[in-house]
Amino acid sequence: MKNYLLEGDFKSLSELQAKEQDALLSMPNVVGVALGNKQTNGIDTGTPSLLVLVDQKIDKEDLGKSDLIPATLGKFKTDVVEVGHIFAQTDMRNNELMRPAMGGCSVGHTRVTAGTIATTVIRRGDMVPGRYFILSNNHVLANSNAASIGDPIVQPGTFDGGVMPANHIANLAGFIPINFSGGNNVVDCAIAEVLQFDKCSPEIYSIGYIQGVANVQVNSRVQKSGRTTGYTRGRVLAIGATVNVNYGGAGVARFVNQIITSNMSAGGDSGSLVLDMRRNAIGLLFAGSSQVTILNPINAVLGSLQVEFLGV
């Protein structure tokens, strides 16, 4: 259920990552491990490498010998990449009331500031006509596990002026709990059933309609529409990533098999659907830093919630 291809050196790198990542993640300043190409002076060398993601780079002379990242592991080079501190991206243009509401617009649980609608989906095999669901993150629609099924969802989110009952658009219908106890997570996702079918559209603001689902590779170009930064483009920097994500008061959660792109988001863009340039969905945006954006693979999201895109 991943949205990337592991072939050749990247398949071998994935095996190396599984062997080494726990030790690497226990080192000071390390926040993630991923698969990508080594960069030198900001230029992609095209050499598959094990990327070690750090909050900030520290001069070698300021580190103990045991805290230095090896230049090579097995037959592969490593590349230390500064990504900053990774946060779940809630709390921050597409922040107005919109009917029909569409992907890229502000939304949220009544006890959450604001996040972003990915798109409208349907449940797989649902024989009940007219049942449509907003797709977004758990931490946007389900308040990082703290919500109950049936809770109201408003559009726009409360930070953008959404109030009950005037802006009540949906009710929480399902979410995948986030493990904050040290176990691995793959998705941060939830759905909310739309109250009236004509109040939401599967269209994504500034992008259009989803054409399908696609795999991605390192260096693939991608796009998204989000509540805070609007329409942005980026590039896939790494796949198969394991990252520790800070959810504020809820805690820190470890995510595996993630996609990392260049910085294309900010707080409040959580829940945005990320697509390739042919409008094929590849990931659900949920976290990031000042330097990178983190995505759940879209196949894992759709599979875990048992939903599918309309008309795809």
N, C-alpha and C positions, 0 to 999 in steps of 0.2 A: 504493500500500500504506500510505497514511497513514490515521490514524484521526480526521481532522478535515476540516471543509468549508471551502474557501477560495472565498468568494463576495463580490461587491461590493468594498467597501473592503479587506477582508482579502486578496483576490486581488491588488489593486494594491499593498498593503503587502508582500506576499510578493515581488513583483518589486523593490520598493525595497530590501528586506532583502538580496536576492541581490546587488544592486549595491553596497550600503554596508557589509555586515557584516565583511568582511575588514579594512577600514580601522578600523572601530569596535573590533574585537577586538584590534587592535594597540595600542590606547590603554591607558595605565596603569589598573589596577584593574578593567578590563572583563573579565567572565568569560562573557558570553553576550549573544545578541541574539534577540528573540522577538516574536511578534505578540500583542497584547492590547488592553485598554482602558486609557486613561489614568486614573490615580487622583489625586484631590486631597484631602489630609488624610484618607487612608484610605478615601475614598468613590469608588466606581466611577462615572466620569462618563458611561460609555457611548460615549466617543469612541475609535474604533479608532486605535491609535498604535503606533509602533515602540518596543518596550521594550528599553532598554539595561541589562543586568544587571551590577551592580558588586558587588565583594566588600564594600565599605563606601562610604558616601557621604562625600565630602570637601568642605569649604567651598570655594566658588569662589575666594576670595582665596588659597587654598593651592595652587591649580592654575595652571599656565601657560596662556596664552591658547590654545595649540594643543591642550591637553589637555581643554578644555571640550567637553562634548557639545552639539551645536547644539540649540536649542529646537525647530527644525523641520528636516525633511529632505524635499525635494520639497514636496508639498502636505500632508504629514502632520506631526503633532506627535510629538516623542519624549517618553519618560518614563523617567527614571533610577530603577531599582528596586534597592534593596539586598537581596541574597540571601545574603550570607556566602560562605564558601569551599565549593565543591561537591565532595563526596567520594563515591566508590563506597561503598555502605552495607553493608559486612560488618563483623563483629567485635563484635558485642554478644552471657510470658509463655508464648508457645506453644513452650516450649523443652524439653519433656519427651518421653520415649519415647511414641509413639502408634502403635497398630496397630488398624485400618488407618491409615497416615499420610495426612493430608489437606492441602489447601492451607492456608497460614497457619502451618505448623509448621516447627520447626527442622530443617535439613538441611545437608550440606556434604561436600566432598571431604575426605579424611583429612588433607590438609595446609592446610585452611582452617578458620578458627574456627567460624563458623556463619552461615548465611543462611536463606532462607525458601523453602518449596515453593510454587510458583504453583498448580499443579493437576496432574492426571494427563492425559496426552494419548496419542494414537495417531499413527503415521506414515500419511501420506496414501497410499492405495492398497495398504497392507500387507495381504497375503493370509494372513499367518501368524497364526493365532488366539492370543489370550492374550498378545500383546506390548504392554506398557504402559510408558509413560515418564514420569518426573518431569520437569517443566519448571521451570527456574529460570534464574539468570544464569550466564554464563561464569565470572565471578569467584567464584561460589559453588560450582559443580560442576566447573569446569575450571581453577581456580586461576589466573585471568587469563592463559590460554594455556599455562601451564606443565605441565598435566596431559597424560596419554596416554589414548587410547581404551581402555576396559576397566578403568581405575582404579576402585577401590571408593569408594562413597558411603555415608555413615552417617547415620542418623536416630535420635536428634538429632545435630546437628553436634558436633564435638570439644569446642568451648567449653562445651557443655551436657552433657558426659559421654559422648558417643558414642565407642565403641571398636570395633575389629575383634577377633574376627569377630562379637561378640554383636549389634552394631547395624548390621551390613552389610545394606543394603536394596536397593541398585541398583549398576550399573556404568556409568560414563560411556560414552555412545553417540554423542555428536556435539556440536559447539559451533561457533559462528561466531567466528573469531579477531578479537581487538580490535587495531586498528591504533594503535600508539603512536608512529608515525614521522611524524605530521603529516597523514596522510590522514583523510578523513571516515569516521565510523562511524554506523550507524543503530541497531544492536542490540547488546546485551550479553546473550547467551542461550545456553543449553545444555540438553541432555536426557540423562537417565540411565535405562537400561533396568531396570525393576523385576524383582527375582529371582523373586518369587512374586506372581501377579496379585492375590491377596486381601490383600496387605500394604499396598496403597495404594487410596485412594478419590478420585474426582473432586470430592467435596464440599469446600467451603471452610469452614473453621472459623468459626463465628459468622455466616456469610452464607448458605450453602446451595449449591445447584447452579447452574452457569452456564446462562443462558438463551439467549445468543447473543453476537454481536459488534456493536458500535455505533460510529458516529462521535460525536465530541464537539465542542462549541463552547465558546468562552470563557464562563465562569460556570456550566458544567454541574456538578452535584453528583456526587461520586464517593465510593466506599468501598473499604476493603481490610482484610485480616486478615494480620498479620505476626508474626514470631517475637518481636520486642522490644516493640512498642507495642500488640500485639493488634488489636482492631477499632477503626478510626478512620474518620472522614469528612473530606472536604475539598472544595475547589472548584477547577475549572480556571482558572488565571490567564493562561496563554498557550499558544499552539500554534506550530508551525513553528519551534521554538527551536533555535538553535545554541549549544552550551555546551561549555566545557572542563572535563573531569572528572578529578580527581586520584585515581590508584589507588595512592598510596603508592610503594613500591619499584618497582612495575611501570612507573610513569611517568604522564604526562598524556595523555588521549585526547580528541579532538574528536568530538562527536556532533551530527548534524544532524537536522532534522525531528522534534524531540522535543516532548513534552507536559509542561508545568509546572503543578503544582498547589500549593495552599497547603500548609504544613507538616503532613504526616500520617504521618511516619515517623521512624525513628532507625536508628543502626547495627545491622545484623542483620536489618533488614526487607527487604534486597535479595532480589529474586526474587518478592516478593508480587505477586499479580494484582490490578490495580485495575479496578473495575467501576462502571458507573453505578448509579443507585438501583433500576433494574429488573433488576439482576444480569446486564447485558450487559458483556462484557469490553471494555476500551478501552486498557489499557496494561500493560506489565511494569515494575514499579518497580525501579530499579537505582542511583539516586544521589540526593543531596540535601544540604541544609545545615540550619542551625538555623531557616531561614525558608521554604524551599521544598522540594518533592519533584519528582524528574525521572523520567519514564516513557518507555520505548520504545513507539511505536504497536504495538498487538497484531497488526495485520495484517502488519506487517513481520516481527515475531517468528515468527508461524506460517508465513509464506511462506518465510523464510530457512531454517528448520529442516525444512520440508515436513511439518508436523504439524497436527493438528486436535483440537479438544475433543471429548470423548466425548458422543455424543447431541445435538450441536449442528449 
